[in-house]
Amino acid sequence: MVFKGYSMKKFNPKTIKPINLTTKEKIYKLDPKDFFKHQDKVVQALSEALLEGDKEAFQEVIIGYMNIINKDKLARISKLPIATIRRVAAGSNYNIETLLKITAAINKAA
């Protein structure tokens, strides 16, 4: 494979030059904590995912939130086993009862 005049055998990471962005382009750091501080935005995202039948989007929001909160505290508030909380945070399937307990606990914790 040849990359801009270099073969893979001669590849040296020190020869890679940075790409300069134009002044119109910006790179933003995404901090999920900022998004999840605004409960109205979270509710809107979850509602839109439900109304559109987008299971993946709904799970992404729930999993994203679960990755930034204290799982032990959530387990205590929701009265669910910590193992269940960790499985949901890892993306495994969950039933509606578990989901309702988690969302109610998130609402209490907020």
Secondary structure, DSSP 4 states (H G I P E B T S, - for coil): -EETTEEGGG--GGGPPPPPPPTT-------HHHHHT-HHHHHHHHHHHHHHT-HHHHHHHHHHHHTTS-HHHHHHHHT--HHHHHHHHTT----HHHHHHHHHHHHHH-
